[in-house]
């Protein structure tokens, strides 16, 4: 696929950091046949230029967006929250393929009217602390899901860098992957061409073809949408 024919994938990010995460996502999108463009609150791209949207990881989401009190001991980015909600709305109106990664999966749920657990260690009693960029957490994926159709796995290992998680599901969303403690690890949207959320960071597992399939299918859906 030549440079001029690569679909443009908008990747949301923080304006104040997250460069390594961005470069990993950029590489994953490029290997999948797309061209990534970084979108931040102070460097935006017109949504109508995009062929697909990737909502990336990063800071916690403001709890006030889903009806809870602000948590004073976490770092939030309200400008980024507003930005991602706007881009998700634009993607929904145009039926663009969407991949939500970690925070991005949570934001997808909030956009569709769902809620989050602000802290999984409070919500799930006795949960061991596991924060690792390496794929060490085991999850189970429902075989009748789009996520399974993309990754081709019922069970796999993922990394874990979050302390928020999906609580009440948003409209048309389905929890299709969980870890052994019941924490939601994957979302399918029952409407839309390709809308998936994963609670882990597939960009940090570049040599695993099952994880990278999330990017390949995102770009493939973007190509199909151009026709």
Backbone as a ProteinNet text record, in pm:
[ID]
protein_1_A
[PRIMARY]
XXXXXXXXXXXXXXXXXXXXXXXXXXXXXXXXXXXXXXXXXXXXXXXXXXXXXXXXXXXXXXXXXXXXXXXXXXXXXXXXXXXXXXXXXXXXXXXXXXXXXXXXXXXXXXXXXXXXXXXXXXXXXXXXXXXXXXXXXXXXXXXXXXXXXXXXXXXXXXXXXXXXXXXXXXXXXXXXXXXXXXXXXXXXXXXXXXXXXXXXXXXXXXXXXXXXXXXXXXXXXXXXXXX
[TERTIARY]
85.4	0	88.9	71.6	155.6	114.9	205.6	180.9	50.9	26.1	-91	-220.7	-214.1	-334.6	-355.2	-267.4	-284.6	-397.6	-493.4	-599.6	-542.7	-603	-554.9	-626.1	-546	-598.2	-561.7	-661.3	-637.5	-613.5	-504.9	-469.5	-472.2	-568.1	-575.7	-469.4	-418.1	-308.3	-311.4	-230.4	-216.5	-124	-155.5	-68.8	54.1	56.3	164.5	250.3	244.2	327.7	277.7	322.8	278	339.5	459.8	522.5	558.2	606.2	643	519.5	409.4	284.5	241.6	252.9	216.9	303.2	434.2	521.5	492.5	458.5	422.9	294.7	196.4	71.9	95.8	179.8	209.5	272.6	367.5	431.6	331	243.9	145.3	50.1	7.2	-82.6	-10.3	115.2	193	211	246.4	264.5	134.1	21.5	-108.9	-154.2	-79.4	-113.1	-174.7	-179.1	-237.9	-133.4	-179.5	-94	-155.9	-81	-132.5	-103.5	-197.4	-177.3	-212.5	-125.1	-144.9	-242.3	-338.9	-440.6	-437.9	-415.1	-417.8	-505.4	-528.7	-614	-556.9	-423.4	-363.5	-307.2	-338	-295.6	-400.5	-509.4	-622.4	-619.2	-692	-707	-857	-903.4	-1047.2	-1097.5	-1202.2	-1250.7	-1289.3	-1333.1	-1376.5	-1259.8	-1137.1	-1019	-986.1	-1038.7	-999.5	-1076.2	-1006.6	-1070	-1097.1	-1032.9	-1052.4	-1003.9	-1047	-1009.8	-955.8	-841.5	-784.4	-778.3	-854.6	-853.9	-751.4	-643.6	-529	-537.3	-431.4	-423.4	-367.9	-362.5	-308.1	-374.6	-393.7	-446.3	-586.8	-624.8	-760.6	-863.8	-985.3	-1098.1	-1167.9	-1207.1	-1275.4	-1402.5	-1411.3	-1526.1	-1656.4	-1646.1	-1767.5	-1840.3	-1768.9	-1832.9	-1933.9	-1918.6	-2014.3	-2084.5	-2094	-2181.9	-2123	-1991.5	-1928.5	-1848.8	-1810	-1731.9	-1589	-1530.5	-1392.3	-1300.2	-1209.8	-1108.6	-987.7	-951.8	-850	-707.5	-690.4	-554.3	-513.5	-584.1	-547.6	-529.1	-450.2	-425.4	-525.5	-596	-692	-658.1	-719.5	-695.2	-830.5	-897.9	-1033.2	-1036.9	-934.5	-931.3	-925.6	-847.5	-841.5	-973.6	-1035.5	-1166.6	-1265.5	-1272.5	-1366.8	-1331.2	-1201.2	-1155.4	-1200.6	-1178.5	-1210	-1360.2	-1437.3	-1582.9	-1628.9	-1568.5	-1603.5	-1566.2	-1448.4	-1405	-1484.4	-1522	-1606.9	-1744.1	-1796.2	-1924.3	-1911.8	-1803.9	-1782.8	-1766.8	-1693.1	-1674.4	-1806.8	-1888.4	-2019.4	-2108.1	-2109.5	-2193.5	-2150.9	-2020.7	-1969	-1951.3	-1983	-1966.4	-1822	-1728	-1586.8	-1549.8	-1454.2	-1401.5	-1328.1	-1346.6	-1288.6	-1224	-1103.8	-1037.6	-1004.2	-1055.5	-1023.5	-921.9	-811.7	-701.9	-691.2	-709.6	-699.4	-792	-738.4	-822.6	-924.6	-882.5	-970.9	-1094.1	-1079.4	-1194.3	-1288.8	-1231.3	-1311.8	-1385.4	-1315.9	-1379.2	-1491.4	-1472.8	-1579.2	-1702.9	-1682.1	-1795	-1862.1	-1783.4	-1838.6	-1914.6	-1857.7	-1925	-2063.2	-2076.9	-2204.3	-2293.5	-2261	-2348.3	-2318.9	-2208.3	-2171.9	-2093.5	-2057.4	-1981.6	-1855.1	-1768.5	-1643.4	-1629.7	-1550.2	-1498.4	-1377.7	-1382.5	-1267.1	-1139.6	-1154.6	-1037.2	-1071.9	-1005.6	-1038.6	-1004.9	-907.9	-868.4	-970.9	-1050.4	-1162.1	-1283.7	-1306.5	-1425.4	-1417.5	-1296.3	-1276.9	-1190.8	-1256.1	-1183.8	-1083.8	-966.2	-862.9	-789.5	-809.3	-743.3	-593.5	-509.4	-364.4	-321.3	-222.4	-173.7	-83.7	-125.6	-51.6	-41.7	72.5	95.8	219.3	198.5	310	286.4	393.2	385.3	396.4	439.5	452.1	317.4	290.5	162.2	158	117.8	117	-22	-117.9	-253.3	-330.6	-398.4	-478.3	-621.4	-673.9	-813	-882.6	-1014.5	-1097.5	-1184.7	-1190.2	-1266.9	-1382.8	-1500.5	-1618.3	-1607.3	-1628.7	-1608.3	-1711.6	-1821.9	-1922.6	-1906.9	-1789.4	-1767.4	-1685	-1694.2	-1610.6	-1464.4	-1440.3	-1303.1	-1239.4	-1315.2	-1263.6	-1239.6	-1332.4	-1317.2	-1190.8	-1154.9	-1035.1	-908.2	-906.2	-783.6	-767.5	-879.6	-873.2	-834.2	-861.1	-824.1	-939	-957.3	-1051.9	-981.7	-853.3	-775	-641.7	-598.1	-467.5	-413.6	-289.9	-225.6	-216	-240.4	-234.3	-153.9	-109.6	-44.7	-151.1	-108.2	-203.3	-142.7	-199.7	-146.8	-259	-369	-485.8	-526.7	-597.3	-661.5	-807.2	-853.2	-994.9	-1041.7	-1173.1	-1225.8	-1374	-1427.3	-1568.1	-1656	-1759.3	-1860.2	-1990	-2082.1	-2206.5	-2179.7	-2227.1	-2200.8	-2282.7	-2221	-2289.7	-2378.1	-2452.5	-2548.8	-2481.5	-2538.1	-2495.1	-2359	-2304.7	-2176.5	-2197.1	-2105.7	-2111.9	-1974.4	-1970.8	-1844.9	-1813.8	-1706.1	-1676.8	-1545.9	-1477.1	-1354.9	-1341.2	-1300.2	-1279.2	-1157.1	-1099.1	-995.3	-1059.6	-980.2	-1036.3	-1106.7	-1085.7	-1153.1	-1284.5	-1314.1	-1436.8	-1423.4	-1304.5	-1283.9	-1295.1	-1372.7	-1393.3	-1260.8	-1225.5	-1101.5	-1125.3	-1247.9	-1276.5	-1421.9	-1445	-1578.6	-1603.2	-1721.7	-1772	-1887.2	-1896.9	-2014.3	-2103.9	-2230	-2321.7	-2374.2	-2340.2	-2371.6	-2239.7	-2236.8	-2114.4	-2034.2	-1951.7	-1872.6	-1767.1	-1690.3	-1581.9	-1556.3	-1613	-1593.3	-1559.2	-1434.2	-1382.3	-1304.7	-1314.7	-1233.6	-1159.3	-1032.1	-953.4	-889.3	-887.4	-839.3	-686.7	-622.6	-476.5	-415.1	-283.3	-209.8	-149.8	-220.4	-164	-42.9	-29.4	85.9	217.1	210.2	331.2	365.4	289.5	316.9	332.3	433.7	442.5	471	524.1	560.9	453.3	341.3	233.4	126.6	111	19.9	-125.4	-162	-300.7	-334.6	-244.1	-265.4	-260.2	-167.4	-153.9	-270.2	-345	-463	-565.7	-565.5	-656.7	-630.1	-503.9	-467.1	-494.2	-464.1	-488	-636.5	-722.5	-865.8	-918	-860.1	-897.7	-868.4	-747.5	-709.9	-790.7	-815.1	-895.2	-1036.6	-1093.3	-1227.2	-1225.2	-1115.4	-1101.4	-1094.1	-1019.8	-1009.9	-1146.5	-1219	-1352.2	-1445.9	-1431.7	-1518.4	-1494.6	-1376.3	-1345.4	-1417.2	-1455.7	-1508.3	-1651.3
-119.1	0	124	214.3	332.1	434.2	528	631.3	705.4	742.9	823.3	746.7	614	534.4	481.4	517.7	473.3	551.5	482.8	555.8	630.6	744	829.8	792.7	754.1	712.8	819	885.5	982.1	911.1	947.5	886	994.6	987.1	1088.7	1064.1	1173.7	1165.3	1287.3	1281.5	1394.9	1498.4	1625.4	1732.4	1748.9	1681.9	1704.2	1580.1	1483.5	1365	1249.9	1130.5	1010.8	990.8	1046.3	1036.2	892.2	816.2	677.3	597.6	618.3	551	588	716.7	763.5	696.5	689.5	630	481.4	413.8	271.5	253.7	338	331.9	370	468.5	509.8	395.6	326.6	213.4	102.3	73.3	-33.3	-1.1	123	163.8	155	198	192.5	48.2	-39.5	-180.5	-242	-189.4	-240.6	-182.7	-86.1	-28	108.9	170.4	303.1	409.2	532.1	644.8	712.8	720.9	778.2	926.9	1000.9	1142.5	1167	1234.7	1259.3	1374.1	1353.5	1454.6	1486.2	1612.7	1657.1	1782.1	1826.8	1943.9	2068.5	2074.1	2191.9	2162.4	2046.2	2011.1	1918.7	1979.1	1900.4	1885.9	1785.5	1757	1754.2	1817.6	1813.1	1669.1	1635.6	1497	1443.4	1532.1	1484.3	1441.7	1463.5	1414.4	1270.8	1221.9	1091.5	978.1	865	741.7	645.7	668	584.8	663.5	617.3	685.2	583.3	615.5	535.4	625.8	592.1	669.5	605.4	676.7	618.4	619.2	565.4	556.6	683	682.4	798.5	824.2	952.9	995	942.1	947.5	909.2	1003	951.8	1029.6	1096.4	1220.6	1297.3	1224.7	1189.8	1115.3	1194.4	1325.6	1406.8	1383.5	1330.6	1302.8	1190.3	1103.3	993.8	995.4	1116.9	1136.4	1111.7	1096.3	1077.1	1201.2	1208.8	1322.2	1314.4	1429.2	1437.5	1373.1	1287.6	1228.5	1320.7	1367.2	1471.5	1416.9	1286.1	1230.6	1166.5	1198.8	1145.4	1260.6	1235.1	1337.5	1321.6	1428.4	1426.3	1535.4	1527.3	1623	1654.3	1755.3	1786.5	1826	1894.4	1933.6	1810.2	1712.5	1588.8	1513.5	1510.5	1446.2	1505	1637	1703.9	1673.2	1676	1648.1	1509.4	1409.7	1272.2	1249.9	1312.5	1301.9	1362.4	1473.3	1536.5	1447.9	1388.3	1303.3	1173.2	1119.8	1000.9	1031.9	1149	1189.3	1203.1	1265.5	1280.4	1144.8	1054.3	919.2	844.2	861	794.3	844.7	973.8	1030.3	982.6	958.7	915.7	764.6	693.2	547.6	508.4	579.1	545.6	428.2	345.5	242.9	307.9	250.5	306.4	195	221	132.3	213.8	171.3	235.6	152.3	214.1	144.1	193.7	104.5	131.7	248.3	364.6	481.5	499.3	468.5	485.2	396.3	274.6	186.4	244.8	299.9	362.5	485	565.7	684.3	646.4	538.6	489.6	456.8	394	359.6	485.1	582.2	707.1	782.4	788.2	855.5	796.6	667.3	601.1	591.4	671.3	682.5	586.9	514.8	421.4	489	410.4	461.1	378.6	429.1	362.4	338.3	238.8	227.3	321.3	426.3	517.6	450.3	342.9	271.8	124.4	38.7	-103.6	-167.9	-112.6	-173.1	-146.3	-41.6	-15.8	-97.2	-106.9	-175.2	-326.5	-381.3	-526	-559.5	-601.1	-628.8	-741.7	-722.6	-825.3	-837.4	-742.7	-748.7	-723.1	-814.5	-790	-678.2	-603.9	-494.5	-551.9	-529.4	-582.7	-474.1	-410.9	-305.5	-344.4	-384.1	-433.8	-406.6	-366.9	-348.6	-481.6	-584.4	-717	-789.6	-875.5	-946.6	-1061.6	-1031	-1130.1	-1157.8	-1071.7	-1093.2	-1181.9	-1283.5	-1374	-1320.7	-1323.3	-1283.7	-1389	-1390.6	-1479.6	-1394.9	-1432.6	-1359.3	-1445.8	-1387.7	-1463.9	-1499.9	-1627	-1671.9	-1619.8	-1564	-1509.4	-1358.6	-1305.6	-1161.2	-1118.2	-991.6	-935	-935.9	-912.3	-914.3	-1050.9	-1156.2	-1290.7	-1309.9	-1263.2	-1278.2	-1209	-1098.1	-1024.3	-1092.7	-1126.1	-1178.7	-1329.3	-1400.5	-1544.3	-1622.2	-1565.9	-1629.9	-1625.7	-1735	-1733.4	-1694.4	-1720.5	-1683.9	-1627.6	-1525.6	-1469.9	-1393	-1351.1	-1269.8	-1125.7	-1033	-891.4	-817.5	-696.3	-612.4	-540.1	-472.2	-409.4	-281.3	-166.9	-36.5	56.3	0.2	82.7	64.7	164.6	146	192.6	242.6	261.3	144.4	119.4	15.5	39.7	-29.5	-15.9	-70.2	5.6	-38.8	-66	28.8	9.4	34.3	-56.8	-47.4	62.8	126.5	227.5	165.4	250.2	205.9	126.5	11.9	-76.3	-140.7	-126.3	-188.6	-321.3	-411.6	-544.7	-580.2	-627.1	-672.4	-811.9	-825.4	-952.7	-1015.6	-950.6	-1008	-961.7	-1054	-1022.4	-1099.1	-1047.9	-1124.2	-1211.9	-1284.2	-1381.1	-1315.9	-1184.7	-1113.6	-1049.8	-1064	-1008.3	-869.5	-812.9	-678.7	-683.1	-591.3	-586	-554	-637.2	-619	-593.4	-614.4	-592	-554.5	-464.9	-418.2	-435	-480.6	-475.9	-377.3	-305.2	-221.8	-294.6	-312.6	-390.6	-311.7	-183.6	-103.5	-46	-10.3	45.8	-57.3	-8.7	-95.2	-172.5	-103.5	-164.6	-73.9	-109	-30.5	-128.6	-124.7	-218.1	-139.5	-183.2	-126.7	-236.4	-215.4	-311.6	-239.1	-304.1	-239.7	-242.5	-309.6	-317.6	-233.7	-244.9	-167	-261.8	-290.9	-379	-318.6	-186.3	-123.9	-162.5	-208.8	-248.7	-396.7	-464.1	-604.7	-617.2	-552.5	-540.7	-670.4	-770	-894.5	-1001.6	-970	-1067.3	-1039.5	-1132.3	-1108.7	-1098.5	-1162.8	-1156.5	-1016.6	-954.6	-817.9	-719.4	-741.5	-648.9	-660.2	-769.6	-783.6	-674.6	-618.3	-508.6	-388.7	-364.4	-254.7	-291.3	-414.7	-455.9	-444.7	-487.8	-482	-339.1	-254.4	-113.1	-49.3	-74	-15.5	-77.9	-208	-274.4	-215.6	-188.6	-128.8	13.7	85.2	220.1	217.3	121.2	106.9	75.8	-16	-53	66.5	150.9	267.1	372.1	368.9	466.7	434.1	309	265.7	313.9
0	0	0	-94.8	-105.1	-0.9	24.2	123.8	95	-31.6	-65.6	-47.9	-45.5	-32.6	109.5	198.9	335.5	402.7	464.1	534.1	653.9	684.4	792.2	922.6	1021.7	1151.8	1255	1309.3	1415.2	1546.3	1616.1	1744.2	1851.3	1942.6	2046.8	2152.3	2207.1	2303.1	2393.6	2498	2588.6	2527.6	2549	2500	2587.1	2703.2	2798.9	2822.7	2733.1	2750.7	2666.3	2700.8	2630.7	2494.6	2473.2	2340.7	2304.5	2402.3	2372.1	2329.2	2399	2364.6	2222.1	2189.9	2056	1949.2	1970.8	1869.8	1851.9	1960.7	1949.5	1870	1895.4	1818.1	1672.2	1651.2	1513.7	1435.4	1498.2	1432.4	1404.2	1502.3	1484.7	1369.5	1360.4	1252	1117.7	1113.2	988.9	941.9	1033.4	997.5	947.6	995.6	954	819.7	767.9	637.9	642.5	761.4	774.8	801.2	811.9	847.8	968.8	1077.5	1201.5	1208.9	1267.2	1294	1440.6	1512	1654.5	1675.1	1762.4	1790.6	1939	1972.4	2111	2120.6	2242.4	2262.4	2195.9	2181.4	2118.3	1978.6	1923.2	1786.7	1727.4	1681.6	1633.3	1481.5	1435.1	1293.5	1264.8	1157.3	1128.6	1122	1198.7	1200.6	1063.8	973.1	842.1	753.2	799.9	726.5	762	873.8	925.6	859.4	847.2	800.3	915.6	1030	1148.3	1268.7	1387.5	1511.7	1610.7	1670.9	1778.5	1901.5	2003.7	2128.3	2220.6	2246.7	2313.5	2464.8	2527.3	2672.1	2734.7	2868.9	2938.3	3071.2	3103.3	3232.8	3259.5	3387.8	3426.6	3363.4	3353.5	3302.7	3420.4	3401.5	3505.9	3549.5	3676.8	3728.4	3718.1	3712.3	3701.1	3568.9	3468.1	3339.3	3348.5	3448.9	3462.4	3598.2	3655.2	3769.6	3906.5	3918.5	4048.1	4085.9	4212	4258.8	4206	4188.3	4144.3	4247.1	4198.9	4286.2	4289	4407.7	4418.1	4407.6	4419.8	4422.7	4289.8	4181.1	4050	3951.4	3849.5	3747.4	3634.6	3604	3494.7	3394.4	3278	3169.7	3106.5	3158.1	3112.7	2965.1	2918	2777.1	2687.7	2728.7	2650.4	2658.5	2776.4	2789.6	2689.3	2684.8	2592.2	2447.5	2417.8	2282	2236.3	2320.5	2280.7	2268.2	2352.5	2339.3	2206.9	2167.6	2040.1	1921.7	1927.9	1816.9	1811.7	1925.8	1925.6	1867.8	1897	1839	1687.2	1641.4	1497	1430.3	1494.5	1439	1433.9	1536.7	1539.3	1425.7	1402.9	1297.5	1159.6	1140.7	1010.7	1001.4	1108.7	1115	1084.8	1147.4	1130.1	1220.3	1179.3	1269.4	1385.6	1504.5	1627.2	1707.8	1757.7	1852.8	1976.7	2092	2218.4	2294.1	2334.5	2402.4	2546.1	2641.6	2784.5	2822.8	2849.2	2875.5	2763.3	2639.6	2525.1	2531.8	2584.9	2603.3	2708.1	2813.9	2918	2863.5	2781.7	2725.1	2629.2	2555.2	2467.8	2550.5	2664.9	2752	2808.5	2850.3	2903.4	2794.8	2674.4	2563	2538.8	2554.3	2528.2	2652.3	2754	2870	2982.8	2975.8	3081.1	3192.3	3292.7	3406.5	3426.6	3512.9	3544.1	3694.3	3727.5	3863.2	3870.7	3951.4	3957.9	4006	4085.7	4135.2	4150.9	4073.3	4076.2	4210.3	4282.7	4408.9	4518.8	4500.8	4590.8	4549.5	4418.7	4367.2	4381.8	4370.7	4377.4	4498.8	4606.6	4729.5	4714	4771.2	4767.7	4636	4546	4415.5	4431.4	4383.1	4393.5	4299	4340.1	4255.9	4146.9	4024.2	3909.7	3803.8	3799.6	3701.1	3621.8	3497.6	3417.8	3270.2	3200.8	3057.2	2983.8	3054.4	2994.7	2997.8	2899	2894.5	2995.1	3117.4	3224.4	3280.5	3250.5	3301.9	3204.5	3258.8	3176.2	3163.7	3042.8	3020.9	2935.2	2944.5	2862.7	2771.6	2644.5	2542.4	2496.4	2489	2448	2299.2	2265.8	2126.8	2028.2	2075.8	1983.5	1966.1	1996.7	1993.7	1872.7	1841.6	1735.4	1777.9	1906.5	1955.5	1931.2	1955.6	1928.6	1778.7	1696.2	1551.3	1501.7	1565.6	1525.8	1576.6	1705.2	1765.5	1747.9	1733.4	1713.7	1837.2	1954.8	2080.4	2179.8	2253.6	2365.5	2494.5	2502.6	2620.4	2574.6	2643.2	2610.5	2729.8	2718.1	2821.5	2772.4	2863	2828.9	2935.3	2901.5	3001.8	3084.6	3187.8	3279.2	3335	3292.9	3334.2	3381.7	3425.3	3458.9	3604.6	3657.9	3787.6	3784	3668.3	3642.7	3555.6	3555.6	3467.3	3442.4	3343.7	3308.3	3420.8	3454.3	3552	3476.3	3474.2	3399	3251.3	3168.9	3025.4	2959.8	2860.6	2782.3	2675.4	2608.8	2507.7	2396	2365.7	2256.9	2280.6	2400.3	2430.9	2504.4	2481.5	2540.9	2595.5	2719.5	2778.2	2725.9	2649.9	2583.3	2629.2	2721	2776.5	2921.2	3006.6	3148.2	3198.6	3307.2	3374.6	3481.7	3555.6	3650	3768.2	3786.5	3894.5	3848.7	3719.8	3665.3	3607.5	3607.6	3553.2	3400.9	3345.9	3201.1	3132.1	3034.2	2959.1	2810.7	2763.8	2622.6	2600.9	2505.5	2470.4	2321.2	2287.1	2149.8	2145	2036.2	2013.5	1914.8	1950.9	1869.1	1750.1	1742.2	1624.2	1572	1446.6	1390.7	1314.9	1224.4	1138.2	1215.9	1296.1	1374.3	1493.2	1606.9	1729	1840.3	1886.2	1986	2090.5	2215	2321.5	2394.4	2421.7	2499.4	2616.8	2732.4	2853.9	2865.1	2772.2	2775.6	2663.3	2647.2	2546.7	2442.6	2334	2231.3	2160.9	2164.6	2098.7	2166.1	2292.1	2363.4	2343.3	2256.7	2225.6	2073.9	2016.3	1870.7	1797.3	1865.4	1797.8	1807.5	1871.3	1886.1	1780.4	1687.1	1574.4	1617.7	1728.7	1774.8	1823.9	1896.9	1942.6	1826.1	1734.8	1622.4	1524	1532.3	1447.1	1475	1594.9	1626.8	1535.4	1505.6	1416.5	1270.3	1233.7	1095.4	1060	1151.9	1124.6	1126.9	1212.3	1213.5	1078.3	1027.9	898.8	785.6	791.1	687.7	684.3	801.6	806.6	751.3	775.1	720.8	569.2	514.5	369.1	309.6	373.8	324.1	327.1	428.9	440.8	335	272.9	167.6	37.1	20.1	-109.8	-131
[MASK]
+++++++++++++++++++++++++++++++++++++++++++++++++++++++++++++++++++++++++++++++++++++++++++++++++++++++++++++++++++++++++++++++++++++++++++++++++++++++++++++++++++++++++++++++++++++++++++++++++++++++++++++++++++++++++++++++++++

